[in-house]
Amino acid sequence: MANFASDMTTHYDIEVKTVHDYNIFVGAEDSHVQVSVIHYDELAPIRHSRTLWGVYGVFLLDDDAEQLSYGSGKYDYSVGSIVCVSPSQIGGVPNDGSTFQRRGWALLFSPELFHGTNYEKQLLRMEFFHYHVNKALAITMQEQKDCETLLRILYGELAEAKRENVIRKLIELILAYCSSFFNRQY
């Protein structure tokens, strides 16, 4: 068992300890120290990588350009679905030097954003962030539009006002949507 754990921790290309680390990797601007909303359509192609995550990630993907690995298995996703990761997880595609144009949105946030709040325990119990879930959250076109609207609002809040309570509530709302998608699917 020790060999398996050791093997898992050594097979990643990059380590994303902070949202800033990921922003640097994909070429996105920092607008908040603990939260990032990225619209991939506005970025240059990115390099394939297996990533060790130190932050939470919610990815609303409009492409299926990669065969994602997740932990020791594969991750099943398609266009118009939501992929979720949490700290200490490893996923992605091994770096072979090639790049691809990601489409869609990403929300990344530090676990510190909710540290010491009542919401912190709820966040830890959200099943869609766990390894045993290896299938993306399936959503309808309308649900995708609703999630994009929330991400645009959050993006604007990060760029303009930076009201911490509003930022947290918007993330909680996005995660509430994810919970409802998960409950419907599973």
Buried (B, 14 or more C-beta within 10 A) or exposed (E): EEEEEEEBEEEBBBEBBBBBBBBEBBEBEEBBEBBBBBBBEEBEEBBBBBBBBBBBBBBBBBBBBBEBBBEEEEBBBEEBBBBBBBBEBBBBBEBEEEEEEBBBBBBBBBBEBBEEEEBEEBBEEBEBBEBEBBBBBBBEEEBBEBBBEBBEBBBEBBEEEEEEEBBBBBBBBBBEBBBEBBEEEE
